[in-house]
Each structure stands twice: as C-alpha cells, then as structure tokens.
C-alpha cells in the first residue's frame, strides 16, 4: 500500500505523519491524533458530522484524502476553546440547550463560527443556509439558531 509523509497544522500544532494514501482526513484525526470531536456519520459527505475547518474553509473530512491536508491548517472542535474558556458559540450552545446527544454539535459549532466570521450579524435565513448540510436528529434546529443569534449578539457587543 502506498504511503506518504504529510506535514500540516492541526489546532495550531505542527503535525508530521506517514499515512496510507487511501486514508481519509477524518480517520487520521480520530484514530491517529485522537481528536474524536470530529464525528463520522454517513461517510459520504451528506450529514456534516465530520466537518472541520481546513485552510479556513468548512470541509467534510470524511471525503478528503488525508494526503490533501499536506501543507494546510486544520481546526477541529478541540481547537476552538481558548484553554478552559469556551468560544462564545460554544457557550451559547450550552446556554440555549442546543446540545442534545452531541453528535452533530462539533460540526454545528464550527459551521456557526465560520458563519459569524463572515457575517457577524446574520439573519435567520443566513443562519439556516450556513447550517445546510449539517444534520441534527435531536433539536429541530430552533435552539441551534437561537444559540447562533445569541453568540452573534455577544460577539458584536464584545467586538
């Protein structure tokens, strides 16, 4: 089996790994780096549970060969908090009850952060659009939308 050494940054930590060229980024994150916040639901890029930020853009890590991460920066849910201080989006998710089983939550938080970085004060339509492709079977999205609106408000007040 062909293998390749890749060098990339994960949550601000430089990483060098030799991986099989047919392995996906989600597998490397979960199995090799033990970053289990990245979930795998459908394995075909539909559910969004495997979402990470790669090069600052949302990406389905279950579809990306790990070798494509070579030279990039990847952020997982484990890299969102600042030490013990949760990101404002994480805090809002907890306060609004947007965390149910937690399976989709890491991807929802990353999608929310990406949205708020681009649109600091999104309307409900923009929030729904940003969450498109991230499926939640527990909350019905209402509390998730409430949490994003709360985070946007707080981040706007702090900025």
C-alpha positions in Angstrom: 0.0 0.0 0.0 1.3 3.4 -0.9 2.2 5.7 2.0 3.1 9.4 2.1 4.5 11.7 4.8 2.3 14.7 5.3 3.0 17.9 7.3 0.2 20.1 8.4 -1.0 22.1 11.3 -3.9 20.9 13.5 -5.3 23.2 16.1 -2.1 25.3 15.9 0.1 22.2 16.4 2.5 21.2 13.7 2.0 17.5 12.7 4.0 15.1 10.7 2.6 11.7 9.9 3.1 9.0 7.4 -0.2 7.8 6.2 -1.7 5.4 3.6 -2.7 7.4 0.6 -6.2 5.9 0.7 -7.0 7.1 4.3 -9.4 10.0 4.9 -8.7 13.0 7.0 -11.5 12.1 9.4 -9.7 8.7 10.1 -6.4 10.4 10.7 -7.9 13.0 13.0 -9.8 10.4 15.0 -7.6 7.4 15.0 -4.0 8.8 14.8 -4.4 12.1 16.5 -7.2 11.0 18.9 -9.3 14.1 18.1 -12.6 12.3 18.4 -14.7 15.5 18.4 -14.8 15.1 14.6 -17.6 12.6 14.1 -18.3 10.3 11.2 -21.9 9.7 10.4 -22.7 8.9 6.8 -19.2 8.5 5.3 -20.4 10.2 2.1 -20.3 13.9 3.0 -24.0 14.3 3.5 -24.6 14.6 7.2 -21.9 17.2 8.0 -20.8 15.5 11.3 -17.2 15.3 10.1 -16.9 19.0 9.4 -13.6 20.7 10.1 -12.1 24.0 9.1 -9.3 23.3 6.5 -7.5 26.4 5.3 -10.2 28.5 7.0 -13.0 26.8 5.0 -15.6 24.3 6.1 -14.7 20.8 4.8 -16.2 17.3 5.1 -13.2 15.4 6.4 -14.7 12.0 5.6 -14.3 12.9 1.9 -10.9 14.4 1.9 -7.9 12.1 1.5 -5.5 12.8 4.4 -2.7 13.5 1.9 -4.7 16.6 0.7 -4.1 18.1 4.2 -0.4 18.3 3.5 0.7 21.9 3.9 -2.7 23.1 5.3 -4.1 24.3 8.6 -6.9 22.2 10.1 -9.1 23.2 13.0 -11.2 20.7 14.8 -13.7 21.3 17.7 -10.8 20.6 20.1 -9.1 23.7 18.8 -12.0 26.1 19.3 -11.8 26.9 23.0 -9.1 29.1 24.5 -7.8 26.8 27.2 -10.7 26.4 29.7 -12.6 29.3 28.2 -15.2 28.2 25.7 -15.7 30.1 22.5 -18.8 32.3 22.6 -20.6 30.0 20.2 -19.9 27.0 22.5 -21.2 28.9 25.5 -24.3 30.0 23.6 -25.0 26.4 22.5 -24.9 25.2 26.2 -27.0 28.1 27.5 -29.7 27.7 24.8 -29.9 24.0 25.1 -28.7 23.4 21.6 -26.6 20.4 22.7 -28.7 17.3 22.8 -26.9 14.0 22.0 -23.8 16.0 20.9 -23.1 14.0 17.8 -23.7 16.9 15.4 -22.6 19.6 17.8 -18.9 19.9 16.9 -19.7 20.4 13.3 -22.6 22.8 14.1 -20.2 24.9 16.2 -17.6 25.0 13.5 -20.2 26.0 10.9 -21.5 28.7 13.2 -18.0 30.1 13.9 -17.4 30.2 10.1 -20.7 32.0 9.5 -20.1 34.6 12.2 -16.5 35.2 11.0 -18.0 36.0 7.6 -21.3 37.6 8.6 -21.2 39.0 12.2 -24.9 39.7 12.4 -26.7 37.1 10.3 -30.4 36.9 9.9 -32.3 33.6 10.4 -32.2 32.8 6.6 -28.4 33.2 6.6 -28.1 31.0 9.6 -30.2 28.3 8.1 -28.2 28.5 4.9 -24.9 28.2 6.8 -26.2 25.1 8.6 -27.3 23.5 5.3 -25.7 20.1 5.1 -25.3 19.7 8.9 -28.0 17.3 10.1 -29.3 17.2 13.6 -31.8 14.5 14.6 -32.4 15.8 18.1 -33.1 19.5 18.4 -35.1 20.5 15.3 -32.6 23.4 14.8 -34.6 26.0 16.7 -32.3 26.0 19.7 -29.3 25.9 17.5 -30.5 29.0 15.6 -31.2 30.7 18.9 -27.7 29.9 20.1 -26.1 31.4 17.0 -28.2 34.5 17.3 -27.1 34.8 21.0 -23.4 34.3 20.1 -23.6 36.9 17.3 -25.1 39.4 19.7 -22.5 38.8 22.4 -19.6 38.7 19.9 -20.9 42.0 18.4 -21.1 43.6 21.9 -17.6 42.4 22.7 -16.1 43.5 19.4 
